[in-house]
Amino acid sequence: MTQDTNNVFQDTAQINENFVIGTSVDSILSETANNKQNDSINPGKSDTVVKEKNLQKFFTGKESIKKEIAPIKITSINNDWILGIIILCAVLYSFVHTFYHKRILQIYSAFGARHYANQVNREGNLYNERISIPLLIIFFLSFSLFLVQAFIFFIDEENLFFQAHIYYIIICLLLLVFWFAKIFIILVISKIFHTEKMTKEYLLNMLIYTAITGIVILPINILIIYSHNSFFIYVGIIITSLIIIYWLIRGFIIGLSYQNYSSLHLFIYLCSLEILPLIVITKMVIRNCFI
């Protein structure tokens, strides 16, 4: 009895296994036949289906990365006023180079050697000549534009309260006031210490260095604005620093060349009117830009 029951269970299990295997084989065969029939109808569809299945298998179990796309505010900055300033400076320089060609060459020579500055002084007072007006305009417009570009570069946009042209007007006015205030103080000192001759030579060299600075900075401004490369900002800073250092050395040499002028007074003047403002401005820039 027990042996017969075991035989019945074995036969039943074998029938079920054969049924499952047969069913799976039949399903595979029918699927294959259907795929072949579909391939005959749509030859390219089967390859696409296979690729999609492979891709689904490849990415199975991997979570898709969701990136949040934040809107970017695009602000259009109108820099037409910068182009207008550059064109104005270029027109003024062309005017000077065309109608005062000999005089501008003397100014270039006086920048490198002191005896050429004496030659410029012998041929007339440069402050009273017409060439000084366009040269000073070029300096104030060009150098103020460079200071604005450097200011915007080192300051974060979040800390800017005004537009660029507002800062340009403010810097240009401050530079204008500082330059003429320094000339006024120099003239007052010359009256106090009776050094009119030395002061005249000193002011002449200051005008020459001012004119050269404005002319040299003009092409650097063009490179900064239209190349969008911060490298030229550092180039402008280095060139301006070298001109200032060279001017301080020239001023110290002018003072030492006059025996009746005290070296102590010269040192006090250079520290109070030339070096001290530069130290204050540098400290303000470092505090606001790098700290």
C-alpha positions in Angstrom: 0.0 0.0 0.0 2.7 2.5 0.9 4.8 1.5 -2.1 1.8 2.1 -4.4 1.2 5.5 -2.9 4.8 6.6 -3.4 4.6 5.5 -7.0 1.5 7.6 -7.5 3.2 10.7 -6.0 6.3 10.2 -8.2 4.2 9.9 -11.4 2.3 13.0 -10.4 5.5 15.0 -9.9 6.9 13.8 -13.2 3.7 14.8 -15.0 3.7 18.3 -13.4 7.4 18.8 -14.3 6.9 17.7 -17.8 3.9 20.0 -18.0 5.9 23.0 -16.8 8.8 22.2 -19.1 6.4 21.7 -22.0 4.6 24.9 -21.2 7.8 26.9 -21.0 9.2 25.4 -24.1 5.9 26.0 -25.9 5.9 29.7 -24.7 9.5 30.2 -25.9 8.7 28.6 -29.2 5.6 30.7 -29.7 7.5 33.9 -28.7 10.2 33.1 -31.1 7.7 32.5 -33.9 6.0 35.8 -33.1 9.4 37.6 -33.1 10.2 36.0 -36.5 6.8 37.1 -37.8 7.3 40.6 -36.5 10.8 40.7 -38.0 9.4 39.8 -41.3 6.9 42.6 -41.1 9.1 45.2 -39.4 12.7 44.3 -39.8 14.2 47.3 -37.9 11.7 47.1 -35.0 13.2 43.9 -33.5 16.7 45.5 -33.2 15.2 48.5 -31.5 13.2 46.4 -29.0 16.3 44.3 -28.2 18.4 47.5 -27.6 15.7 48.9 -25.4 15.6 45.7 -23.4 19.3 45.7 -23.0 19.3 49.3 -21.9 16.6 48.5 -19.4 18.6 45.6 -18.0 21.7 47.8 -17.9 20.1 50.6 -15.8 18.1 48.2 -13.6 18.7 48.9 -10.0 20.3 52.4 -10.6 18.5 55.5 -9.4 18.1 58.3 -11.9 19.8 61.5 -10.9 17.5 64.4 -10.8 19.0 67.8 -11.2 17.2 70.9 -10.2 17.4 73.6 -12.8 17.4 77.0 -11.3 16.5 80.0 -13.4 19.4 82.3 -14.3 18.7 86.0 -14.4 20.2 87.5 -17.5 20.9 91.2 -17.2 21.8 93.2 -20.2 24.5 95.8 -19.4 24.6 98.8 -21.7 28.3 99.7 -22.2 27.7 102.3 -24.9 29.0 105.0 -22.6 32.4 103.2 -22.4 32.7 103.2 -26.2 31.9 106.9 -26.2 34.7 107.6 -23.7 37.2 105.5 -25.7 36.3 107.2 -28.9 36.5 110.7 -27.3 40.0 109.9 -25.9 41.1 108.5 -29.3 39.9 111.6 -31.1 41.7 113.9 -28.6 44.9 112.0 -28.9 44.7 112.1 -32.7 44.1 115.9 -32.4 47.2 116.3 -30.2 49.4 114.0 -32.4 48.3 115.8 -35.6 48.5 119.5 -34.5 51.2 119.2 -31.7 53.3 116.5 -33.1 56.7 118.1 -32.2 55.5 119.0 -28.7 54.1 115.5 -27.9 57.4 114.0 -29.0 59.2 116.3 -26.5 56.8 115.1 -23.8 57.6 111.5 -24.6 61.4 112.3 -24.4 60.9 114.2 -21.1 59.3 111.1 -19.6 62.6 109.2 -19.9 65.2 111.9 -19.2 65.2 115.0 -17.0 67.2 117.2 -19.4 64.4 116.8 -22.0 62.0 118.1 -19.4 64.2 121.2 -19.1 64.0 121.6 -22.8 60.2 121.4 -22.6 60.3 124.1 -19.9 62.6 126.4 -21.9 60.2 126.4 -24.9 57.2 127.5 -22.9 55.0 126.8 -19.9 53.3 123.6 -20.6 50.4 124.4 -18.2 49.5 127.4 -20.3 49.6 125.7 -23.7 46.6 124.3 -25.4 48.1 120.8 -25.6 47.8 120.4 -21.8 43.9 120.5 -21.9 43.3 117.4 -24.2 46.1 115.5 -22.4 44.5 116.1 -19.0 41.1 115.2 -20.3 42.6 111.9 -21.7 44.1 111.2 -18.3 41.0 111.8 -16.2 38.7 109.9 -18.6 41.1 107.0 -19.3 42.5 106.5 -15.8 39.1 106.8 -14.2 37.8 104.1 -16.6 40.6 101.8 -15.6 39.9 102.4 -11.9 36.3 101.5 -12.4 37.1 98.3 -14.3 39.6 97.3 -11.5 37.0 98.2 -8.8 34.3 96.1 -10.4 36.7 93.2 -10.9 37.8 93.0 -7.3 34.4 93.8 -5.7 31.6 91.2 -5.6 28.6 92.1 -7.6 26.4 91.8 -4.5 28.3 94.6 -2.9 27.8 97.0 -5.8 25.0 99.5 -5.0 25.2 101.5 -8.2 25.7 100.9 -11.9 29.1 101.2 -13.4 28.7 104.6 -15.0 27.7 106.1 -11.5 31.0 104.7 -10.1 32.8 106.2 -13.1 31.4 109.7 -12.4 32.3 109.5 -8.7 35.8 108.3 -9.3 36.4 110.8 -12.1 35.3 113.7 -9.8 37.4 112.4 -6.9 40.4 112.1 -9.1 39.9 115.6 -10.5 39.5 117.1 -7.0 42.6 115.2 -5.7 44.8 116.3 -8.6 44.0 120.0 -8.4 44.1 120.0 -4.6 47.6 118.6 -4.7 48.7 121.3 -7.1 47.2 123.9 -4.8 49.0 122.5 -1.8 52.3 122.4 -3.7 51.9 126.0 -4.7 51.2 127.0 -1.1 54.3 125.1 0.1 56.4 126.9 -2.5 55.3 130.3 -1.2 56.1 129.3 2.3 59.5 127.9 1.7 60.4 130.2 -1.3 61.0 127.4 -3.7 59.2 128.7 -6.8 61.9 127.5 -9.2 62.0 123.9 -7.9 58.2 123.8 -7.7 57.8 124.9 -11.3 60.1 122.0 -12.4 58.3 119.6 -10.1 54.8 120.6 -11.5 56.1 120.3 -15.0 57.3 116.8 -14.5 54.0 115.9 -12.7 52.1 117.1 -15.7 54.3 115.1 -18.1 53.9 111.9 -16.0 50.1 112.5 -15.8 49.8 112.8 -19.6 51.9 109.7 -20.2 49.8 107.7 -17.7 46.6 108.6 -19.5 47.9 107.7 -22.9 49.4 104.4 -21.8 46.3 103.3 -19.9 44.0 104.0 -22.9 44.9 100.8 -24.9 44.9 98.8 -21.7 41.3 99.8 -21.2 40.4 98.7 -24.7 42.0 95.3 -24.0 40.2 94.9 -20.7 36.8 95.8 -22.0 36.8 93.9 -25.3 38.9 90.9 -24.4 37.2 90.1 -21.1 40.5 88.9 -19.7 41.5 89.9 -16.1 45.2 89.5 -17.1 45.2 93.0 -18.5 43.9 94.4 -15.3 47.0 93.2 -13.5 49.1 94.5 -16.4 47.5 97.9 -15.9 48.1 97.8 -12.2 51.8 96.9 -12.7 52.3 99.6 -15.3 50.6 102.3 -13.1 52.7 101.2 -10.1 55.9 101.4 -12.1 55.0 104.9 -13.4 54.2 106.1 -9.8 57.5 104.7 -8.4 59.5 106.2 -11.3 57.7 109.6 -10.6 58.6 109.5 -6.9 62.2 108.8 -7.8 62.2 111.7 -10.3 60.6 114.0 -7.7 63.2 113.1 -5.1 66.0 113.7 -7.6 64.6 117.1 -8.4 64.5 118.1 -4.7 68.0 116.9 -4.1 69.3 118.9 -7.1 68.5 122.2 -5.2 70.9 122.8 -2.4 68.9 125.5 -0.7 66.0 123.1 -0.2 65.9 121.0 2.9 66.0 117.2 2.4 63.8 116.9 5.5 61.1 119.1 3.9 61.3 117.1 0.7 60.9 113.9 2.6 57.9 115.2 4.5 56.3 116.5 1.3 56.7 113.1 -0.5 55.4 111.2 2.4 52.4 113.5 3.0 51.2 114.2 -0.5 52.5 111.3 -2.6 53.1 108.2 -0.5 50.4 108.6 2.2 47.4 108.9 -0.2 48.6 105.8 -2.0 48.9 103.9 1.3 45.4 104.9 2.4 43.9 104.0 -1.0 45.7 100.6 -1.0 44.5 99.8 2.5 40.9 100.7 1.6 41.0 98.5 -1.4 42.5 95.5 0.5 40.0 95.9 3.3 37.0 96.0 0.9 38.1 93.5 -1.7 40.1 90.8 0.0 38.9 90.7 3.6 
